[in-house]
Amino acid sequence: MKEYDVIITVEAEKDLQDIFRYIALELLEPAVAMNLCDSIEREILKLSSMPDRHALYKNEPWFSRGLRFFPVGNFLIFYIVRDSDSSVHVLRVMYSKQNIQKRL
């Protein structure tokens, strides 16, 4: 089975930091924040094998670019698979109830 390198972009890393900060500092739940971010990162790392298993994002221009996504709790992970160099680029991590189209 082909292995892919998983690359978390600066934007996705910032999204994770913002999620952590909000839950830990605003909601005063640092343990919940740590567990959630660990869970998201574990699921992201699983993209190293069979990254095409998740659905394509249906809206353009993202559909044509091969943007895929999957949920982790109340959050959605958005990524693109590049078979040319066997890499997966995680672009964003977003709360599922916000305006996704606007933030992409």
Secondary structure by P-SEA (a helix, b strand, c coil): cbbbbbbbcaaaaaaaaaaaaaaacccccaaaaaaaaaaaaaaaaaccccccccccccccccccccccccccccbbbbbccccccbbbbbcccccccccccccc
